[in-house]
Amino acid sequence: MFISTLLLFTYVHFSTLRSGHFGSMAMVTEGGARWVAYMASKQCQDVVAKAGVVFPSRTDATNITSKIYAEQGLDPKAFTGPVEDGNTFYLPVTDHGADVTSLIIPALEDLWANRRPASTLNRTNDAINNVFNN
């Protein structure tokens, strides 16, 4: 929730500045405070939950998204399990983490940004396997 709130607040803040609607700093601060308060509200979190795209930060809305995921045939435990265990999320643990990261990040960015086919990840997978085999 904190990250999504921060990103949305930053986007709204800079969009306002870019559009020339500077106003006073008090207005920006007040508007930002109202936006953050709304983002943390049950009303907003229920909207987020019903979209079924991400899990909201409020536990009372988590069940809504879990239900939507289950209806889509997706197991929500990958998201809800760590929270139930008292964690925020599980950190991936691997040997050669820096090497894996340096190979996978550009490959995924190429996949997303340049719409490369998923099959291009086969080369990346081979390169990562090579790191572990040598």
CORNOR-V945397 format. One record per residue. RES is the residue in one letter. SS is DSSP state (A for helix, B for strand, O for the rest). OMEGA is omega in radians with two decimals (* if undefined). Layout:
res=RES ss=SS omega=OMEGA
res=RES ss=SS omega=OMEGA
This chain:
res=M ss=O omega=-3.09
res=F ss=A omega=-3.11
res=I ss=A omega=-3.13
res=S ss=A omega=3.10
res=T ss=A omega=-3.14
res=L ss=A omega=-3.14
res=L ss=A omega=3.14
res=L ss=A omega=3.12
res=F ss=A omega=3.14
res=T ss=A omega=3.13
res=Y ss=A omega=-3.14
res=V ss=A omega=-3.12
res=H ss=A omega=-3.10
res=F ss=A omega=3.05
res=S ss=A omega=3.11
res=T ss=A omega=3.14
res=L ss=A omega=-3.12
res=R ss=A omega=-3.11
res=S ss=O omega=3.11
res=G ss=O omega=3.11
res=H ss=O omega=-3.05
res=F ss=O omega=-3.08
res=G ss=O omega=3.09
res=S ss=O omega=3.12
res=M ss=A omega=3.12
res=A ss=A omega=3.13
res=M ss=A omega=3.12
res=V ss=A omega=-3.14
res=T ss=A omega=3.13
res=E ss=A omega=3.12
res=G ss=A omega=3.10
res=G ss=A omega=3.13
res=A ss=A omega=3.10
res=R ss=A omega=-3.14
res=W ss=A omega=3.13
res=V ss=A omega=3.11
res=A ss=A omega=3.11
res=Y ss=A omega=-3.12
res=M ss=A omega=-3.14
res=A ss=O omega=-3.06
res=S ss=O omega=3.07
res=K ss=A omega=-3.12
res=Q ss=A omega=-3.12
res=C ss=A omega=-3.10
res=Q ss=A omega=3.06
res=D ss=A omega=3.07
res=V ss=A omega=3.12
res=V ss=A omega=-3.11
res=A ss=A omega=-3.10
res=K ss=A omega=3.07
res=A ss=A omega=3.09
res=G ss=O omega=-3.11
res=V ss=O omega=3.11
res=V ss=O omega=3.06
res=F ss=O omega=3.12
res=P ss=O omega=-3.08
res=S ss=O omega=3.14
res=R ss=O omega=-3.10
res=T ss=A omega=3.14
res=D ss=A omega=3.10
res=A ss=A omega=-3.12
res=T ss=A omega=-3.14
res=N ss=A omega=3.13
res=I ss=A omega=-3.13
res=T ss=A omega=3.10
res=S ss=A omega=3.14
res=K ss=A omega=3.13
res=I ss=A omega=3.10
res=Y ss=A omega=-3.13
res=A ss=A omega=3.11
res=E ss=A omega=3.13
res=Q ss=O omega=3.14
res=G ss=O omega=3.13
res=L ss=O omega=3.12
res=D ss=O omega=-3.11
res=P ss=O omega=-3.08
res=K ss=A omega=3.11
res=A ss=A omega=-3.13
res=F ss=A omega=-3.07
res=T ss=A omega=-3.11
res=G ss=A omega=3.13
res=P ss=A omega=-3.13
res=V ss=A omega=3.11
res=E ss=A omega=3.11
res=D ss=O omega=3.12
res=G ss=O omega=3.11
res=N ss=O omega=3.03
res=T ss=O omega=3.08
res=F ss=O omega=3.09
res=Y ss=O omega=3.07
res=L ss=O omega=3.07
res=P ss=O omega=-3.13
res=V ss=O omega=3.13
res=T ss=O omega=2.93
res=D ss=O omega=3.09
res=H ss=O omega=-3.08
res=G ss=A omega=-3.12
res=A ss=A omega=3.13
res=D ss=A omega=3.13
res=V ss=A omega=-3.14
res=T ss=A omega=-3.11
res=S ss=A omega=3.09
res=L ss=A omega=-3.00
res=I ss=A omega=-3.08
res=I ss=A omega=3.12
res=P ss=A omega=3.13
res=A ss=A omega=3.12
res=L ss=A omega=3.09
res=E ss=A omega=3.10
res=D ss=A omega=3.12
res=L ss=A omega=-3.07
res=W ss=A omega=-3.02
res=A ss=A omega=-3.06
res=N ss=O omega=3.08
res=R ss=O omega=3.06
res=R ss=O omega=3.12
res=P ss=O omega=-3.12
res=A ss=A omega=-3.13
res=S ss=A omega=3.10
res=T ss=A omega=3.11
res=L ss=A omega=3.09
res=N ss=A omega=3.10
res=R ss=A omega=3.13
res=T ss=A omega=3.11
res=N ss=A omega=3.11
res=D ss=A omega=3.14
res=A ss=A omega=3.11
res=I ss=A omega=3.08
res=N ss=A omega=3.13
res=N ss=A omega=3.11
res=V ss=A omega=-3.11
res=F ss=A omega=-3.11
res=N ss=A omega=-3.11
res=N ss=O omega=*
